[in-house]
Amino acid sequence: MALLSIKNLTTVFNSKEGQIRACNNVSLDIGCGKIVGLIGETGCGKSVLGMSILNLLCKNATTSGQIIYKGQDLLSLTEKELRRIRGKEIALLPQSPSTSLNPVLKIGEQISEGLQCFSKAKKNIVMEKNLKMLKSLGFNNPKKVIGQYPHQLSGGMKQRVLAALSISGEPSLLIADEPTKGLDAVLRGQVVELLRQLTRTTGTSLLLITHDLRIAAQLCDEIAVMYSGEIIENGFAKQVLNQPAHPYTQGLLSSLPEMGLHPIPGYSPSLLEYLPGCRFYSRCMLRKEVCNLNPISLSKVNGSYVRCLRVTQSTGVKQNIYSRNVQSAAV
């Protein structure tokens, strides 16, 4: 049974230009103790999906569908009921640690605020938990760190502090939104190891939102590929990365530097634009007129779920030659 099950989620932003359909009929399951990667280009709706789970959207957003967490639909809860779940049950590890931490508060104060909120513990107990948590996250001198301000820490240290804030409530599900964005290779490696350590030691499930396919290859049990607001492929990580079925997934992998930098021709459609059929239609080399007539549902192909008429109608899926070494290149 899934810890969190997203069913037919649609998130729309109402703007002067029209309705921006950032998530369109999205369904996704996250199992207990599993790491699920949500990958795709910038602007495809990944972060909006993560924010929709916690209902941290702006006022002009409307959502429909279901987000079932431990048997209850999060979309049906009141704001007061959601506040009991945010941070404690489902936590967010935001991107850009430099802007996510309060620059005028010491690190110890920021972590203590979360611990006191969730546990109502006394200050001396909170301080002990602070030190223990920072120690477990690789800080050799946690007593020094809790007395420092964010600007005194490196990018990797800030990311680990954010992780400490995120797990202070001991959540069952952690949503990590682009946790390696803007980091160099060394810091990316530290963050990957941190996330791996968190999930292994605590049993926390992880939704990893990223455009870094190498990180997804190293960490994820399952991968969902998002394009223009829709999940277009979903399956086990090795299957999706080494035998991609959807033409977009194949093109996305082919565009990696280590795979030869073969870009996908054309541009993603605007989320304001209504398309009756496949949203990848204008860029797809396999397209037929029938692909653009009606909405396409996910169908099971070689162990993965794929949103493509041409693939599901074919007798088999050919392996993308550019993706053969994705796993090895990511290590």
Helices and strands as residue ranges (DSSP letters): E 2-15, E 18-31, E 35-39, H 46-54, E 61-69, E 72-73, G 74-76, H 79-85, E 90-93, H 97-100, H 107-119, H 123-136, H 142-145, G 150-152, H 155-167, E 173-177, H 185-202, E 205-210, H 213-219, E 222-227, E 230-236, H 237-242, H 247-254, G 257-259, G 281-283, G 289-292, E 299-301, E 304-306, H 309-313, G 321-323, H 326-330
